[in-house]
Amino acid sequence: MTLPADAHILELLVNRDGLPTLVTLENGATITVYNIAWGYDIGDEYAHVTSNVSPEVDGTAIHLFLTSEVRSISDPDSGETLG
């Protein structure tokens, strides 16, 4: 079985569940992600992601994005680029 093209992005974000993670998107927006729920529509190569909703994190925004829009993922405490 071949893994989806975005498997590394999803694995990284799932492994950081509960930890703040900075995700920079292709439009330049940087969002803070604590958890994700994701899925694929039939025929999609990249997942659609909803962040900070499962479970909801008080005081954070819920974001919707595609994994194809992700340009970088980093740890806000160390500044280290992840993945």
N, C-alpha and C positions, 0 to 999 in steps of 0.2 A: 504494500500500500504506500502510495506517495503522499507525503505530508503537504498540506496547503502552503502556498508561498508565504503566508503570513504567520505560520506556526510559531516562529521564534518570537514575534511581537506578543502574541497571545500568551505564550508560556511565560515570558518575562513578567508581564503584567499580572498574571494569575499567581506567580510565585511571590510577588510583592503584595499580595492581598493584605489590606489593612495599613500598609505603609504609604506615606505620601510619595508620589512619583510624578515627576514633571514630564509631560508629553508635549513636544513641540510639533505642530502640524505644518503642512506645506504653505498655509496662508500666513504663517508667522505667529499665530496664536500659541501661547503656552498655557496648558491646563494642568491642574493638579488632580491626579487620579488616585483613589484609595482602593477601588475595587471595580470589577467589570462584569458585565453580562454581554454575551456576544452571540452572533448567529450568522448564517449564510443563507441568502436567497438562492433558489435553484439557478445553477449556472454561474454563480458568483465565484470569483477567484479570491476575493478579499472579504473579510468579515465586517459587518456593521457592529459597532461597539456602543454600549451605553455605560457611562461611568458613574460611580458614586450612588448607585441606586439599590444595590443588593448586597448588603443592607445599606439603607440610606445613611449618609453621614451628615449629622447636624452641621449647619454652617457652610456646607459646600454646595457648589453648583452641580447639576446633572449635565453631562455633556454627551452628545451624539457625534460619532465620527467613524470613518472607514479606516481600516488598518492601512490601506494604500495611501492615506493622507499623512501618516506618521513619518516625520523626518528625524526625530531623535527622542530618546528616552533617557532621563537622568535622575540621579538621587539629589533631592534638594538640599540635604544636609552636607554631603561631601562635594557636590558639584560633578561627581563622576558620571560620565556617559556610560550607560548600561547597554549591553547587547551589542 
